[in-house]
Amino acid sequence: MTKIILSFSLLFAFSSGAYAAAKNPCEKIREACNSAGFMPGEASTNKGLVKNCLSVLMKGGSVPGITASNEDIQACKDNRAAKRARSKK
């Protein structure tokens, strides 16, 4: 019985993580930047989350220590464009 409960708990944990990533494709890229030490407000040390990591990747550049697929980057761009379009309505 304990194994069944544990299995369902793990299944729920992984599926909710996948749901969050599917809902916000930029989150996967943000997590990669955070894991490499990029943080909000650290642009003056060249470790700024947005300026030194996210923006560079979104513009097609590369950031040392970050691996982001073209599909993830495009999904993030599409998601951001859709949000901007909805906000203009």
C-alpha positions as CSV (number, residue, x, y, z in Angstrom):
1,M,0.0,0.0,0.0
2,T,2.8,2.4,0.8
3,K,4.4,1.7,-2.6
4,I,1.2,2.6,-4.3
5,I,0.9,5.9,-2.4
6,L,4.5,6.7,-3.1
7,S,4.1,5.9,-6.8
8,F,1.1,8.2,-7.1
9,S,2.9,10.9,-5.2
10,L,5.9,10.8,-7.5
11,L,3.6,10.7,-10.6
12,F,1.8,13.7,-9.4
13,A,5.0,15.6,-8.6
14,F,6.4,15.0,-12.1
15,S,3.2,15.6,-13.9
16,S,2.6,18.9,-12.1
17,G,6.2,20.0,-12.9
18,A,5.6,19.1,-16.6
19,Y,2.3,21.1,-16.5
20,A,4.1,24.1,-15.1
21,A,6.7,24.0,-17.8
22,A,4.1,23.5,-20.5
23,K,2.1,26.4,-19.2
24,N,5.1,28.7,-19.1
25,P,7.8,27.6,-21.5
26,C,10.1,30.4,-20.3
27,E,10.4,28.8,-16.9
28,K,12.7,26.1,-18.2
29,I,15.1,28.7,-19.5
30,R,14.8,30.8,-16.4
31,E,15.7,27.8,-14.2
32,A,18.8,27.1,-16.4
33,C,19.9,30.7,-15.9
34,N,19.3,30.5,-12.2
35,S,21.2,27.2,-12.0
36,A,24.2,28.9,-13.6
37,G,24.2,31.6,-11.0
38,F,22.3,34.4,-12.9
39,M,20.0,36.3,-10.4
40,P,17.7,39.3,-10.6
41,G,19.5,42.5,-9.8
42,E,23.0,41.3,-10.5
43,A,23.5,43.0,-13.9
44,S,26.4,45.1,-12.5
45,T,28.3,41.9,-11.8
46,N,27.4,40.4,-15.3
47,K,25.3,37.8,-13.6
48,G,21.9,39.5,-14.1
49,L,19.1,37.1,-14.8
50,V,17.4,39.2,-17.5
51,K,20.1,41.4,-19.0
52,N,23.0,38.9,-19.0
53,C,21.1,35.6,-19.6
54,L,17.5,35.7,-20.7
55,S,17.8,38.6,-23.1
56,V,21.0,37.2,-24.6
57,L,19.3,33.9,-25.3
58,M,16.1,35.4,-26.7
59,K,18.2,37.4,-29.2
60,G,19.9,34.2,-30.4
61,G,23.2,34.6,-28.5
62,S,24.8,32.1,-26.2
63,V,25.6,32.2,-22.6
64,P,28.5,30.2,-21.1
65,G,27.1,27.4,-18.9
66,I,23.6,27.5,-20.3
67,T,22.1,24.9,-22.7
68,A,18.7,26.0,-24.1
69,S,17.2,24.3,-27.1
70,N,16.0,26.4,-30.1
71,E,12.5,24.9,-29.5
72,D,12.4,26.1,-25.9
73,I,13.6,29.6,-26.9
74,Q,11.0,29.8,-29.7
75,A,8.2,28.5,-27.4
76,C,9.1,31.2,-24.9
77,K,9.1,33.9,-27.6
78,D,5.7,32.7,-28.8
79,N,4.3,32.7,-25.3
80,R,5.5,36.2,-24.7
81,A,4.1,37.4,-28.0
82,A,0.7,35.8,-27.2
83,K,0.7,37.5,-23.8
84,R,1.4,40.9,-25.4
85,A,-1.4,40.3,-27.9
86,R,-3.9,39.5,-25.2
87,S,-2.9,42.5,-23.2
88,K,-3.6,44.9,-26.2
89,K,-7.2,43.7,-26.5
